Amino acid sequence: MRAIILLCLLALPAFVQAQTTGQTTGQSTGPAPVPLPPWFVEIDTAKKGEVARADFLKHHMKSFDELDANKDGKVSLDEFLKLAEPPFLNEVPGGPSLEERRNRIRIAFQNLDTNSSGFIERAEAEAPIQGEFNQYDTDRDNKIIEPEIRLIMQRLAQRQAAGRLQVEAERRKGLMALNDLIDMQMRDADKLDKNNDGRISQQEYLVPVGPADGPQSQGQLPYDARKKLVLIKF
């Protein structure tokens, strides 16, 4: 839920994993500098290499100011629901429908409306932004400097890379387990060659799939799934 709130209202950056580069001579230069998040570049227009708390807050409150049409310092639910529509959030093919997006925005509204007033007041909107700034400002000097944010981005990229490796390992483990299972079932494959012609037809190969129903199919995958897996192996 916090992710939804921050993505919709605060426009937090997408984090990009750094890649290595090499010189034209072929010599390795080591890892490239970790890219700065877009918001840092947008705020630090003077190229000072730092972002002050006030500037960070102003930048991330742009969406709130745009939603606060009557400029009364608070955003109603109707105003907040505009986050589900362009230009705040564009339609994505195969993505959630407008109503699904609105439902998520409603939940985010309830979480931000901490005093249950029916409005998101400026202080309520600023609170998570201040918390985000504090995570970046590791030395608590009320400004974020390049070394701080690059280190955080590097650690985040490393965690993301480790997560992807873990997911891939789990996926491969599942594939290996499937192949082992089918290989075990096919150890006596010669017994499937009923007509002794030295070949196994697709129909003969499907014998290990088992019955579609009945006691022997209890606790197994659905018949169609078993059949599809064996045909892939075939």
Secondary structure, DSSP 4 states (H G I P E B T S, - for coil): -HHHHIIIII-PPPP----EEE-TTS-EEEEPPPPPPHHHHHH-TT--SEEEHHHHHHHHTHHHHHH-TT-SSEEEHHHHGGGGSTTTS---TTS--HHHHHHHHHHHHHHH-TT-SSEEEHHHHHHHHHHHHHHH-TT-SSEEEHHHHHHHHHHHHHHHHHHHHHHHHHHHHHHHHHHHHHHHHTTTGGGG-TT-SS---HHHHTGGG--SSSGGGTTSPPHHHHHHHHHHH-
